[in-house]
Amino acid sequence: MALNSVNTNSGALVALQNLNATNSELNNVQGRINTGKKVASAKDNGAIWAIAQNQRGTSQALNAVKDSLQRGQSTIDVAIAAGETVSDLLLQMKEKVLAASDTTLDTAARTALNEDFKALRDQIAKSVTNADFNGANMIKASGNTITALANADGTSKITVAAQSLALGGSNVTVAAAASFNSATSAAALITTVGTSITNVGAALAKLGTGAKALEMHLTFVGKLQDSLDAGVGNLVDADLAKESARLQALQTKQQLGVQALSIANSSTSSLLGLFR
């Protein structure tokens, strides 16, 4: 190649290549600053982007897990609230039958106690019937067992069994039509009501244990989701302090590149002096 040529300016070509490289780096840095990410798309780094995308999918799926656990918690909370009401009503019913078992009580007083007893009994039925949340009732006869999601794949679940508190059931053994009309029949109900109180306490303990399990797992899922989000950030987020420093350096380098290209382009004009 001729050392002095007006057709080919090698210095300008080199300067232009360097300037284009600088402009490309500058565009990359500006993109990272604009998005806050060093890997914003698959073309930036396909492997890292794919890993990050998979982890984002897992993190978003955990939102459904949290919703499922929270629905389960709410259903159990309603069941426990109604169950505690049932337990309180049974305590009052025991007081009534115990008072009615007194043989010195007259018929009118015993009849009044029986009316109170029946009102409390009917209130148990109403409490159990109305203990619904989102269409689920854990304490009615053949109640709904809670099965909450436990992981992002849906392959693991947390189950909390229903506890029937319906009248005449396995826990509340007081019959739906239970009443008394004598000291003897009232005395017979004392044991029945006492057994029901014990059974209801055990049933509520099981519901409470289930509620605690859902609460603990919900806390764990929240921490897991935070860890996944932080991990994705470590993979794809840009160090903005570092990128800011690079931006200033590249802007200076760009200005120098433009200056170098200008000098290289003007070098051929010196050849005109040879013909003067």
Sequence and secondary structure as in RCSB ss.txt:
>XXXX:A:sequence
MALNSVNTNSGALVALQNLNATNSELNNVQGRINTGKKVASAKDNGAIWAIAQNQRGTSQALNAVKDSLQRGQST
IDVAIAAGETVSDLLLQMKEKVLAASDTTLDTAARTALNEDFKALRDQIAKSVTNADFNGANMIKASGNTITALA
NADGTSKITVAAQSLALGGSNVTVAAAASFNSATSAAALITTVGTSITNVGAALAKLGTGAKALEMHLTFVGKLQ
DSLDAGVGNLVDADLAKESARLQALQTKQQLGVQALSIANSSTSSLLGLFR
>XXXX:A:secstr
  SS SS  HHHHHHHHHHHHHHHHHHHHHHHHHHSBS  STTT HHHHHHHHHHHHHHHHHHHHHHHHHHHHHH
HHHHHHHHHHHHHHHHHHHHHHHHHT TTS HHHHHHHHHHHHHHHHHHHHHHHT  BTTB SSSTT   EEEE 
STTS  EEEE      TTSSS  S TT   SSHHHHHHHHHHHHHHHHHHHHHHHHHHHHHHHHHHHHHHHHHHH
HHHHHHHHHHHB  HHHHHHHHHHHHHHHHHHHHHHHHHHHGGGGGGGGG 
